[in-house]
Structure formats: structure tokens, C-alpha cells
């Protein structure tokens, strides 16, 4: 594509854990939502993967910030730096430059007007000319390929880094839903706390994430169990190095409370669902999206607990991003879905 392309449109999944940017139906950025800033000057040193490598390894001159907490912007200035940096990175990789762009950004369905305004302002300051907001459960449904306009009920459970978005969708709107601040970050925190309390070993955020990815499980009995994961870290008391094998059963127990909260939220959303749509959901099943959908055994556990079949979306991590891309490409058709 040429440098002066007239197509200046971006679809953005601004997530607590990762930010995904789509341009011309292609994913051009899929990187951690983190920025490194120089303390003295306040300048952006790195964003995305480069900043993630600095996490936990900073010196007194550099600090790393995750601008989003529980799905919303917690640090306005850092968020603007991060969005601008990731857009610039995408531009340099793909040889296009757009100082003024149209954007569709995915946001949690439980966002307040103040939080929505913060996302809009950050996006505009980062170069957005026309910035539209799309609720994440609706974006996930579009990304999965569901017909959100049809007079039929579909239920989405989008488990991200900061929030779990649950929504029943029909006729292009969210009929009932629930947005809770229990998601992937909470599972990571549960693992960190467990390792400190049970094994007396201190692990950082990145190591806890690795534990979750390698042996994270919602069930204590899996058909294809993963091998134990070896954790290296300092003893909390003596600071001497430790090596601790961690099994998936152990992690299943330590994240039990957080998984139970997600289960309870799904049940509340179902209780508030009109009878006709409830019947549709029983017939169609419930769709899992977001990084949390990849947790081993989660679909089986929820199916057994609730009695409705749960389906893991194809590419659950990319469902919201793909949905924002669909909305951007068909902005006239889906104009009533965006804010």
C-alpha cells in the first residue's frame, strides 16, 4: 500500500492486557497494553512488547505503566502515549501514515460516561478524527460471526484481562448483561498470592502469567493434563533461590474463587433474560471469547454447572478486535451499534 493511501481507518481492541489494531482487514498490532516512560522527561521510551520486556526490570530512570485497569483508562497520559506509540509502530511496519484517522474502539459494556469520554479523548489525541465506541460483547459477537441483528437470542461471555463481559444480544442490542471486574488479571493475582502463601516463593506478574498459560485449569481432572511447570524464584523469608514444581490441580484450586464469581455472573445474566431469548440460548449455546476462554476445562466446567453448552470461539483472543473491524468496514450498516 502506498504512503498516501486514502484509507485511514483503524479498528482497535483497547484491552487491559493486550491492544490489537486492525487496518485494511489485517491485524497490524497485537501487543501488551503497556508503556515505558522516562521519569525525568516524561517521554515515552517504549510501548508494547519492548515495554513488556522492561516490566519488573526498571531502574530509577524508567517506569512501566499499564494504562488500563479493569477495562478502563486509569492513567490518561500514559494511555494516550501508548495508543499513539502503537499506531506509529503499525505505520512504520506497513508503510502508511495517517495523521487523522477514523477509529472504532471496543469498550466494556459497563463503562460510565466519564470512562467512555476518557477513551474517546485518548484516541482523538492519538490522531483519531472520527472516533466511535463499540461495546465489547457486541464486538465479540460480530467477530465470532453471529447475526446480531436477527430476532434471536445469543449469549456472549468475553473474559478479558480486566473485566468479564456477559451479554444477551438480540435485534442489534444488548437485552441483558453483566460486566464484572473479575477476569484474567485476578487469576494472575490469585496465582501470585498462592505461590507466596503456600510455597514461600515470590513470583512476578510475568511469571504468574506463564504459570497460568502452562498449567492454568478450571478443573482438577483433565483428559489431557499438562506437565508440571517448574517455577524459579526467591524465598520470601531467606531470599535464597527456590525451584517449585506446580501442577494444574494446584492452580485449579487457587483460582477457584475467581472462576466461581464468573459462574455466578453468568447465572445472574441468565436470570434476567426473557423466556423466549432464554430458549434461543439453550438451543444455540453460549459463546466464550477473550483470553480467559483459553483456560483449560473452563467450557466443560461451565457446561456442567449451568446445563447449557458452552462453545469456545475460533480465535477467542481476536474476537473483539475482529468485531471492531467488521463494524468499521460496515459502519453505515451497524451505525446504530456504535456510540
MINU-395516 format. One record per atom (N, C-alpha, C): x, y, z. Coordinates in steps of 0.05 Angstrom, whole numbers, padded with zeros to 5 digits, always signed. Layout:
XYZ;...
//
This chain:
+00017-00024+00000;+00000+00000+00000;+00018+00025+00000;+00009+00045-00014;+00025+00069-00017;+00024+00086+00008;+00042+00104+00009;+00045+00122+00033;+00021+00140+00036;+00009+00148+00014;-00013+00168+00016;-00040+00155+00011;-00043+00130+00021;-00069+00117+00018;-00091+00133+00030;-00114+00133+00017;-00137+00148+00028;-00152+00133+00049;-00145+00107+00052;-00158+00090+00072;-00144+00094+00099;-00156+00111+00116;-00144+00118+00142;-00162+00108+00164;-00168+00083+00165;-00186+00072+00184;-00173+00050+00201;-00178+00052+00228;-00166+00033+00246;-00188+00022+00264;-00188-00004+00268;-00204-00017+00289;-00186-00025+00312;-00194-00017+00336;-00177-00021+00359;-00191-00036+00382;-00179-00058+00391;-00188-00071+00415;-00169-00062+00437;-00178-00042+00452;-00161-00030+00473;-00165-00046+00499;-00149-00067+00502;-00153-00085+00525;-00135-00079+00548;-00143-00088+00571;-00127-00085+00596;-00100-00099+00593;-00100-00123+00581;-00076-00138+00578;-00062-00134+00551;-00078-00134+00529;-00066-00131+00503;-00082-00111+00486;-00069-00097+00468;-00082-00080+00449;-00078-00091+00421;-00100-00093+00406;-00099-00104+00379;-00109-00082+00360;-00095-00078+00338;-00102-00058+00318;-00105-00071+00291;-00128-00066+00278;-00133-00077+00252;-00134-00054+00231;-00120-00058+00209;-00121-00039+00187;-00124-00054+00161;-00144-00046+00145;-00148-00060+00120;-00153-00090+00123;-00168-00097+00144;-00175-00125+00150;-00151-00142+00159;-00129-00129+00165;-00106-00144+00174;-00098-00134+00202;-00090-00154+00219;-00080-00147+00245;-00052-00136+00243;-00048-00111+00248;-00022-00098+00246;-00008-00095+00272;-00023-00096+00294;-00011-00095+00321;-00026-00114+00339;-00011-00130+00354;-00022-00147+00375;-00001-00149+00396;-00002-00129+00415;+00019-00126+00434;+00008-00120+00462;+00024-00124+00483;+00015-00118+00510;+00008-00089+00514;-00012-00083+00530;-00021-00056+00535;-00003-00044+00557;+00020-00036+00550;+00040-00026+00570;+00058-00006+00556;+00066+00014+00572;+00084+00035+00562;+00106+00040+00582;+00130+00045+00572;+00153+00052+00589;+00158+00082+00586;+00161+00096+00608;+00164+00125+00608;+00189+00133+00624;+00204+00152+00613;+00227+00163+00627;+00218+00182+00649;+00227+00178+00673;+00217+00193+00696;+00224+00223+00694;+00249+00229+00686;+00257+00257+00686;+00243+00274+00666;+00241+00263+00642;+00229+00279+00619;+00200+00273+00614;+00190+00250+00624;+00163+00242+00618;+00159+00232+00590;+00181+00227+00575;+00179+00217+00548;+00174+00187+00547;+00161+00179+00526;+00155+00151+00521;+00181+00138+00511;+00190+00117+00525;+00214+00102+00518;+00207+00078+00500;+00186+00064+00507;+00178+00041+00492;+00149+00035+00497;+00136+00021+00478;+00109+00012+00481;+00107-00018+00473;+00085-00031+00482;+00080-00058+00473;+00101-00078+00483;+00110-00095+00464;+00128-00117+00471;+00154-00107+00484;+00165-00085+00473;+00190-00074+00483;+00187-00065+00512;+00164-00052+00518;+00159-00043+00545;+00154-00067+00564;+00141-00088+00553;+00136-00112+00570;+00161-00125+00579;+00182-00124+00562;+00208-00136+00569;+00220-00121+00592;+00213-00095+00595;+00224-00079+00617;+00209-00082+00643;+00185-00094+00642;+00168-00097+00665;+00182-00113+00687;+00184-00101+00711;+00197-00115+00733;+00227-00112+00733;+00238-00099+00712;+00267-00096+00710;+00275-00066+00708;+00257-00049+00716;+00262-00020+00714;+00284-00010+00733;+00298+00012+00725;+00316+00026+00743;+00302+00052+00751;+00316+00069+00766;+00303+00093+00777;+00296+00113+00755;+00307+00110+00731;+00301+00129+00710;+00277+00122+00693;+00268+00097+00695;+00246+00087+00677;+00225+00074+00694;+00200+00079+00687;+00178+00064+00699;+00160+00053+00677;+00149+00030+00682;+00130+00018+00663;+00101+00021+00675;+00083+00027+00657;+00055+00032+00666;+00036+00016+00648;+00017+00003+00661;-00006-00008+00646;-00028+00012+00649;-00034+00027+00628;-00053+00049+00630;-00082+00042+00635;-00089+00017+00629;-00116+00008+00633;-00118-00011+00657;-00138-00006+00674;-00143-00024+00697;-00172-00031+00696;-00177-00057+00698;-00204-00068+00698;-00221-00056+00675;-00208-00056+00652;-00222-00049+00627;-00224-00019+00621;-00216-00002+00640;-00219+00027+00635;-00192+00041+00639;-00190+00065+00628;-00165+00080+00629;-00161+00090+00658;-00138+00082+00669;-00131+00091+00696;-00111+00114+00695;-00096+00115+00674;-00076+00136+00670;-00079+00148+00642;-00091+00171+00641;-00099+00184+00616;-00074+00190+00599;-00054+00202+00611;-00030+00209+00596;-00015+00185+00585;-00012+00164+00601;+00001+00140+00592;-00015+00126+00571;-00041+00126+00573;-00058+00114+00552;-00054+00127+00525;-00054+00154+00526;-00050+00169+00501;-00023+00162+00488;-00002+00161+00505;+00025+00154+00495;+00025+00127+00483;+00012+00108+00497;+00012+00080+00487;-00003+00078+00461;-00027+00090+00459;-00042+00088+00434;-00026+00101+00411;-00016+00124+00416;+00000+00138+00396;+00024+00122+00387;+00038+00110+00407;+00062+00094+00401;+00056+00069+00385;+00033+00056+00392;+00026+00032+00377;+00017+00038+00349;+00003+00060+00345;-00005+00069+00318;+00019+00075+00302;+00038+00089+00314;+00063+00096+00300;+00079+00071+00292;+00079+00051+00310;+00093+00026+00305;+00079+00011+00281;+00052+00012+00281;+00038-00001+00259;+00043+00013+00233;+00045+00040+00234;+00051+00056+00210;+00078+00049+00198;+00098+00047+00216;+00125+00042+00206;+00128+00014+00195;+00112-00005+00205;+00114-00032+00195;+00100-00035+00168;+00079-00019+00164;+00063-00023+00140;+00065+00000+00120;+00084+00018+00124;+00089+00040+00106;+00065+00057+00099;+00049+00062+00120;+00028+00082+00116;+00028+00101+00139;+00019+00125+00134;+00018+00146+00154;-00008+00161+00152;-00022+00163+00175;-00047+00176+00175;-00049+00195+00199;-00044+00220+00196;-00045+00239+00218;-00074+00243+00229;-00094+00235+00213;-00121+00239+00221;-00138+00216+00211;-00147+00199+00230;-00159+00174+00223;-00187+00170+00235;-00202+00152+00222;-00227+00143+00233;-00222+00117+00249;-00232+00116+00274;-00227+00093+00291;-00253+00082+00303;-00253+00056+00306;-00274+00043+00322;-00259+00029+00345;-00267+00035+00370;-00253+00025+00393;-00272+00008+00410;-00264-00016+00418;-00280-00033+00435;-00278-00024+00464;-00300-00022+00478;-00301-00014+00506;-00318-00032+00523;-00313-00035+00549;-00330-00052+00566;-00359-00042+00566;-00378-00060+00567;-00407-00053+00567;-00415-00038+00593;-00399-00041+00614;-00405-00028+00639;-00392-00001+00643;-00380+00009+00621;-00366+00035+00623;-00385+00058+00629;-00376+00076+00647;-00391+00100+00652;-00386+00121+00630;-00401+00142+00630;-00398+00163+00610;-00370+00176+00613;-00361+00179+00638;-00334+00190+00643;-00312+00172+00631;-00315+00146+00635;-00296+00127+00624;-00296+00126+00594;-00320+00128+00582;-00322+00128+00553;-00309+00154+00542;-00313+00176+00556;-00301+00201+00547;-00271+00200+00548;-00260+00186+00569;-00231+00183+00571;-00219+00168+00548;-00233+00146+00540;-00223+00130+00517;-00225+00147+00491;-00247+00161+00488;-00251+00178+00464;-00229+00200+00463;-00224+00213+00485;-00204+00235+00485;-00176+00224+00479;-00169+00201+00492;-00143+00189+00487;-00139+00182+00457;-00160+00171+00446;-00159+00163+00417;-00157+00187+00399;-00172+00208+00406;-00171+00233+00390;-00144+00246+00391;-00133+00247+00415;-00106+00259+00419;-00084+00243+00405;-00090+00217+00401;-00070+00200+00388;-00073+00201+00357;-00092+00217+00347;-00094+00221+00318;-00121+00214+00306;-00141+00207+00323;-00167+00199+00313;-00184+00223+00305;-00193+00224+00281;-00211+00246+00272;-00240+00239+00280;-00249+00216+00272;-00276+00206+00279;-00272+00181+00296;-00279+00183+00321;-00275+00160+00340;-00302+00149+00349;-00306+00124+00344;-00332+00111+00351;-00326+00089+00372;-00345+00086+00391;-00343+00066+00412;-00362+00043+00406;-00353+00018+00410;-00369-00005+00407;-00366-00023+00431;-00388-00031+00443;-00387-00047+00467;-00374-00074+00461;-00356-00084+00478;-00340-00108+00473;-00357-00133+00468;-00378-00138+00483;-00394-00163+00477;-00406-00162+00449;-00415-00138+00441;-00426-00136+00414;-00404-00140+00393;-00380-00128+00399;-00357-00132+00381;-00350-00162+00379;-00350-00175+00402;-00343-00204+00403;-00362-00220+00386;-00388-00213+00389;-00409-00227+00373;-00404-00224+00343;-00398-00199+00335;-00392-00194+00307;-00367-00209+00298;-00347-00209+00315;-00322-00223+00309;-00325-00253+00306;-00343-00264+00323;-00349-00293+00321;-00364-00300+00296;-00379-00281+00286;-00394-00285+00261;-00424-00289+00266;-00434-00281+00290;-00462-00283+00296;-00478-00261+00282;-00503-00267+00276;-00521-00247+00264;-00534-00232+00287;-00521-00209+00294;-00530-00194+00318;-00557-00179+00312;-00564-00176+00287;-00589-00162+00280;-00613-00180+00281;-00609-00206+00279;-00631-00225+00277;-00648-00225+00302;-00675-00231+00300;-00692-00233+00323;-00688-00259+00338;-00664-00263+00348;-00656-00288+00361;-00636-00282+00383;-00638-00296+00405;-00620-00291+00427;-00594-00306+00425;-00572-00292+00429;-00545-00303+00431;-00532-00292+00455;-00517-00309+00469;-00504-00301+00494;-00473-00303+00490;-00460-00281+00498;-00430-00279+00496;-00419-00276+00524;-00398-00291+00530;-00383-00287+00555;-00354-00281+00546;-00346-00255+00549;-00320-00246+00540;-00302-00242+00564;-00283-00260+00569;-00266-00258+00592;-00239-00246+00584;-00236-00220+00590;-00212-00206+00582;-00191-00206+00605;-00175-00185+00604;-00154-00182+00625;-00165-00169+00650;-00182-00148+00646;-00192-00133+00669;-00221-00137+00676;-00237-00144+00656;-00266-00148+00660;-00276-00173+00646;-00298-00184+00656;-00313-00205+00643;-00339-00192+00634;-00344-00193+00608;-00368-00181+00596;-00387-00203+00588;-00411-00202+00599;-00432-00222+00594;-00456-00207+00582;-00465-00216+00559;-00487-00202+00546;-00504-00221+00530;-00531-00216+00532;-00550-00229+00514;-00558-00209+00492;-00553-00217+00468;-00557-00199+00445;-00580-00208+00427;-00596-00189+00419;-00618-00195+00401;-00627-00169+00387;-00633-00170+00361;-00643-00147+00346;-00623-00124+00348;-00598-00130+00347;-00577-00109+00347;-00574-00094+00373;-00582-00105+00395;-00579-00092+00421;-00573-00112+00443;-00563-00102+00466;-00558-00118+00489;-00583-00118+00506;-00596-00142+00508;-00621-00144+00523;-00616-00146+00553;-00597-00163+00561;-00590-00164+00589;-00560-00170+00589;-00547-00162+00610;-00518-00166+00611;-00507-00160+00639;-00482-00166+00641;-00468-00163+00666;-00438-00157+00660;-00427-00137+00673;-00399-00131+00669;-00386-00132+00697;-00368-00151+00701;-00356-00154+00728;-00326-00150+00726;-00314-00140+00747;-00285-00134+00747;-00270-00158+00759;-00276-00181+00748;-00262-00206+00754;-00254-00219+00728;-00229-00222+00722;-00220-00232+00696;-00192-00243+00698;-00177-00242+00676;-00151-00254+00674;-00131-00243+00695;-00131-00217+00700;-00113-00205+00719;-00117-00216+00747;-00143-00222+00753;-00149-00232+00780;-00138-00261+00783;-00139-00276+00761;-00128-00303+00762;-00098-00302+00766;-00085-00283+00753;-00056-00279+00756;-00049-00271+00785;-00065-00253+00796;-00061-00244+00824;-00065-00268+00843;-00085-00284+00838;-00091-00308+00854;-00066-00326+00855;-00054-00330+00832;-00030-00347+00829;-00007-00336+00845;-00002-00310+00842;+00020-00297+00856;+00016-00300+00887;-00008-00295+00896;-00014-00297+00925;-00010-00326+00934;-00019-00345+00918;-00017-00374+00925;+00012-00382+00927;+00028-00374+00908;+00057-00382+00909;+00071-00370+00933;+00064-00346+00941;+00076-00334+00964;+00067-00348+00990;+00040-00353+00992;+00029-00363+01016;+00035-00393+01020;+00034-00409+00999;+00037-00438+01002;+00066-00447+00999;+00080-00434+00980;+00108-00443+00974;+00129-00424+00984;+00121-00402+00995;+00140-00382+01005;+00160-00372+00983;+00149-00371+00958;+00166-00362+00936;+00153-00338+00924;+00169-00318+00918;+00159-00293+00907;+00161-00294+00876;+00138-00290+00863;+00138-00291+00833;+00127-00264+00823;+00137-00255+00801;+00127-00230+00789;+00102-00235+00772;+00092-00214+00761;+00068-00215+00744;+00073-00232+00719;+00096-00229+00706;+00101-00245+00682;+00103-00274+00688;+00116-00281+00710;+00119-00310+00717;+00092-00322+00724;+00075-00307+00738;+00048-00316+00744;+00032-00320+00719;+00036-00303+00699;+00023-00306+00673;+00032-00332+00660;+00058-00338+00661;+00068-00362+00649;+00057-00387+00663;+00054-00386+00689;+00042-00408+00704;+00013-00412+00694;-00001-00390+00691;-00030-00392+00683;-00032-00404+00655;-00014-00396+00637;-00015-00406+00609;-00006-00435+00608;+00013-00443+00624;+00024-00470+00622;+00008-00491+00638;-00002-00484+00661;-00016-00503+00678;-00043-00492+00689;-00052-00470+00678;-00078-00460+00687;-00101-00478+00680;-00119-00483+00698;-00141-00501+00693;-00165-00493+00710;-00189-00496+00699;-00214-00492+00715;-00224-00518+00727;-00211-00540+00720;-00219-00567+00730;-00195-00580+00744;-00201-00597+00763;-00180-00612+00776;-00175-00639+00763;-00191-00646+00743;-00188-00671+00728;-00191-00666+00698;-00169-00666+00684;-00168-00661+00655;-00162-00686+00640;-00173-00689+00616;-00168-00712+00599;-00139-00712+00589;-00129-00688+00582;-00102-00685+00572;-00087-00666+00590;-00078-00675+00614;-00066-00656+00633;-00038-00647+00623;-00032-00622+00629;-00005-00612+00622;+00015-00621+00643;+00040-00622+00635;+00062-00629+00653;+00065-00607+00674;+00075-00614+00697;+00081-00594+00718;+00099-00572+00707;+00094-00548+00717;+00111-00525+00708;+00131-00518+00731;+00156-00516+00724;+00177-00510+00744;+00179-00480+00747;+00176-00471+00772;+00178-00442+00778;+00204-00437+00793;+00218-00416+00784;+00242-00408+00797;+00238-00380+00810;+00246-00377+00834;+00243-00351+00847;+00256-00351+00875;+00257-00327+00887;+00269-00324+00914;+00250-00332+00936;+00261-00344+00957;+00246-00350+00981;+00238-00323+00994;+00213-00321+01002;+00203-00297+01014;+00218-00289+01039;+00226-00309+01055;+00239-00303+01081;+00270-00300+01077;+00282-00320+01065;+00312-00321+01064;+00324-00308+01039;+00307-00304+01018;+00316-00293+00992;+00334-00313+00977;+00336-00338+00987;+00352-00358+00973;+00335-00369+00949;+00349-00377+00927;+00334-00387+00904;+00318-00412+00909;+00295-00414+00897;+00278-00438+00901;+00269-00448+00873;+00264-00474+00872;+00253-00487+00848;+00229-00502+00857;+00205-00494+00847;+00180-00506+00856;+00164-00517+00832;+00158-00543+00831;+00141-00554+00810;+00111-00548+00817;+00096-00538+00797;+00068-00531+00802;+00051-00548+00783;+00030-00560+00794;+00012-00577+00778;-00013-00561+00771;-00027-00571+00750;-00052-00558+00742;-00074-00560+00764;-00074-00583+00779;-00094-00586+00801;-00090-00564+00822;-00065-00558+00828;-00059-00538+00848;-00069-00511+00839;-00064-00504+00814;-00073-00478+00803;-00104-00477+00802;-00116-00500+00795;-00145-00501+00795;-00157-00493+00822;-00145-00503+00843;-00155-00497+00870;-00151-00467+00877;-00128-00456+00868;-00122-00429+00877;-00138-00408+00862;-00148-00414+00838;-00164-00395+00823;-00194-00401+00825;-00201-00420+00842;-00229-00428+00845;-00248-00406+00851;-00241-00388+00870;-00259-00366+00878;-00265-00348+00855;-00245-00341+00840;-00249-00322+00817;-00267-00335+00796;-00262-00361+00790;-00278-00375+00770;-00307-00377+00779;-00311-00381+00805;-00338-00382+00816;-00353-00356+00813;-00339-00334+00815;-00351-00307+00812;-00361-00304+00783;-00345-00313+00764;-00353-00312+00735;-00378-00329+00731;-00378-00353+00742;-00401-00371+00740;-00426-00357+00751;-00424-00345+00774;-00447-00332+00787;-00457-00309+00770;-00439-00294+00757;-00447-00272+00740;-00462-00282+00715;-00453-00304+00704;-00468-00316+00681;-00496-00324+00689;-00499-00336+00713;-00525-00344+00723;-00543-00320+00727;-00532-00298+00737;-00548-00273+00742;-00558-00263+00715;-00541-00262+00695;-00549-00252+00668;-00571-00270+00657;-00569-00296+00661;-00589-00315+00651;-00616-00310+00665;-00615-00305+00691;-00639-00300+00706;-00654-00276+00696;-00640-00256+00685;-00652-00231+00675;-00660-00233+00646;-00655-00256+00634;-00661-00260+00605;-00690-00267+00600;-00704-00253+00582;-00732-00260+00576;-00734-00289+00566;-00757-00302+00572;-00761-00330+00567;-00756-00339+00538;-00765-00323+00518;-00761-00331+00490;-00732-00331+00483;-00717-00311+00493;-00689-00310+00487;-00673-00331+00502;-00683-00338+00526;-00671-00360+00541;-00672-00386+00526;-00695-00390+00513;-00699-00415+00497;-00679-00415+00474;-00675-00392+00461;-00656-00390+00439;-00628-00397+00449;-00621-00387+00472;-00594-00391+00483;-00589-00421+00489;-00610-00434+00500;-00608-00463+00506;-00603-00478+00480;-00616-00469+00459;-00613-00483+00433;-00586-00476+00420;-00578-00451+00421;-00553-00442+00407;-00528-00447+00423;-00531-00448+00450;-00508-00449+00467;-00497-00421+00474;-00477-00420+00490;-00464-00395+00499;-00436-00395+00488;-00427-00371+00479;-00401-00369+00466;-00381-00356+00485;-00358-00368+00487;-00336-00358+00504;-00315-00344+00486;-00308-00319+00493;-00288-00304+00479;-00268-00292+00498;-00247-00280+00488;-00227-00268+00505;-00206-00288+00514;-00184-00278+00525;-00162-00295+00533;-00171-00316+00554;-00190-00309+00571;-00199-00328+00592;-00212-00353+00580;-00222-00351+00556;-00235-00374+00543;-00215-00397+00538;-00189-00390+00538;-00168-00410+00533;-00160-00425+00558;-00172-00418+00581;-00166-00433+00606;-00176-00461+00604;-00158-00480+00609;-00164-00508+00605;-00189-00516+00621;-00208-00530+00608;-00231-00541+00622;-00253-00522+00629;-00249-00496+00622;-00270-00476+00630;-00296-00481+00616;-00296-00487+00590;-00321-00492+00576;-00336-00516+00587;-00321-00538+00594;-00334-00562+00605;-00345-00556+00633;-00330-00541+00649;-00340-00535+00676;-00365-00518+00675;-00366-00498+00658;-00390-00481+00656;-00413-00497+00644;-00408-00514+00625;-00429-00530+00613;-00441-00548+00634;-00425-00562+00650;-00434-00580+00671;-00449-00564+00693;-00439-00541+00700;-00451-00525+00722;-00478-00513+00714;-00480-00502+00690;-00503-00486+00682;-00523-00503+00666;-00513-00524+00652;-00531-00541+00637;-00537-00531+00609;-00521-00512+00600;-00523-00502+00572;-00496-00505+00560;-00495-00514+00534;-00470-00519+00521;-00454-00493+00517;-00429-00493+00525;-00411-00470+00520;-00392-00476+00497;-00390-00457+00479;-00372-00460+00455;-00349-00440+00457;-00325-00450+00453;-00302-00431+00452;-00301-00420+00424;-00300-00393+00422;-00299-00380+00396;-00273-00387+00382;-00274-00387+00355;-00250-00390+00340;-00233-00365+00344;-00208-00368+00350;-00191-00345+00357;-00203-00327+00378;-00208-00338+00402;-00222-00322+00423;-00208-00296+00430;-00181-00296+00429;-00165-00272+00435;-00171-00250+00415;-00178-00257+00391;-00181-00237+00370;-00210-00230+00364;-00229-00242+00379;-00258-00239+00372;-00266-00209+00373;-00259-00195+00395;-00267-00167+00397;-00254-00150+00376;-00228-00154+00371;-00214-00139+00350;-00227-00143+00323;-00233-00168+00316;-00245-00174+00290;-00272-00161+00288;-00287-00161+00311;-00314-00149+00311;-00313-00119+00307;-00293-00105+00319;-00290-00077+00314;-00283-00072+00285;-00267-00090+00273;-00260-00088+00244;-00285-00091+00227;-00303-00110+00234;-00328-00113+00219;-00345-00088+00220;-00347-00077+00245;-00363-00053+00248;-00352-00029+00233;-00325-00027+00232;-00312-00005+00218;-00317-00008+00188;-00315-00032+00178;-00318-00037+00149;-00347-00032+00140;-00366-00037+00158;-00395-00034+00152;-00407-00014+00170;-00394+00009+00172;-00402+00029+00193;-00431+00040+00188;-00439+00041+00163;-00466+00050+00157;-00487+00029+00166;-00481+00004+00161;-00499-00018+00168;-00502-00020+00198;-00480-00016+00213;-00480-00020+00242;-00479+00006+00257;-00487+00028+00244;-00485+00054+00257;-00501+00056+00283;-00522+00040+00285;-00539+00041+00310;-00525+00026+00333;-00504+00011+00327;-00490-00004+00349;-00468+00013+00362;-00459+00034+00349;-00436+00049+00359;-00444+00074+00373;-00426+00084+00390;-00431+00108+00405;-00415+00131+00394;
//
